[in-house]
Amino acid sequence: MDLCKAYMDEVLQLGEVGAIGNVNELTLNLPSVYKDKLTAHKGLTGIKKGDIIISTTGTYGHVGVYISTPSAGKVNVFNQN
């Protein structure tokens, strides 16, 4: 989550995000000032390089910065655990 927060602040220039918790809590804990600047996509339709990908499956979820789609059903992301 730290990588995503730094990316939102330094690259997307949305400002410092602050405490959020786990990725699967992002939509609950992200202040509305940020939510208003984000667009949710189901699947990969409309996604572009540099978009943040969020998966809420699993215990904590996962987040990454989208790079490319090398083949159907797969994505390349820059991420941190």
C-alpha positions in Angstrom: 0.0 0.0 0.0 3.0 2.3 0.6 4.0 2.2 -3.0 0.4 3.1 -4.1 0.2 6.0 -1.7 3.6 7.4 -2.8 2.5 7.0 -6.5 -0.8 8.8 -5.8 1.1 11.6 -4.0 4.2 12.0 -6.2 3.2 10.9 -9.7 -0.6 11.6 -9.8 -0.1 14.7 -7.5 -3.2 13.9 -5.5 -1.5 14.8 -2.2 -0.5 12.8 0.8 -3.1 10.1 1.4 -2.5 9.2 5.1 -3.4 6.0 6.9 -5.7 3.6 4.9 -5.1 0.1 6.2 -5.0 -2.9 4.0 -5.8 -2.7 0.3 -9.2 -4.5 0.8 -10.2 -1.6 3.1 -9.2 1.1 0.5 -12.7 2.0 -0.6 -13.9 2.3 3.0 -11.0 4.4 4.3 -9.9 6.6 1.4 -11.0 10.2 2.0 -13.7 11.4 -0.5 -11.3 14.1 -1.9 -9.4 11.2 -3.5 -12.4 9.0 -4.4 -13.7 11.9 -6.4 -10.6 11.8 -8.6 -10.6 8.1 -9.2 -12.5 6.0 -11.8 -13.4 2.4 -11.2 -13.2 -0.1 -14.1 -14.5 -3.6 -14.0 -11.9 -5.8 -15.6 -9.3 -4.2 -18.0 -11.7 -2.3 -20.2 -10.6 1.4 -20.4 -7.5 0.9 -18.3 -4.3 2.6 -19.4 -0.6 2.5 -18.5 0.0 4.2 -15.1 -3.5 3.3 -13.7 -3.6 1.8 -10.2 -5.0 -1.8 -10.2 -6.7 -2.9 -6.9 -7.7 -6.4 -6.1 -9.7 -6.9 -2.9 -9.5 -10.7 -3.0 -7.6 -12.6 -0.3 -6.9 -11.6 3.2 -5.4 -8.2 2.5 -5.9 -7.5 -1.2 -3.3 -6.4 -3.6 -2.4 -3.2 -5.4 -0.1 -2.4 -8.4 0.5 0.2 -11.1 -0.6 -1.1 -14.5 2.1 -1.4 -17.2 0.6 -3.6 -20.0 -1.5 -6.6 -21.0 0.8 -9.2 -22.6 -2.0 -11.6 -23.3 -5.7 -12.2 -22.6 -6.4 -12.5 -18.9 -2.9 -11.4 -17.8 -1.4 -8.1 -16.8 2.1 -6.7 -16.0 2.1 -4.4 -13.0 4.7 -2.7 -10.8 3.9 -3.6 -7.3 5.3 -4.0 -3.7 4.5 -6.4 -0.9 
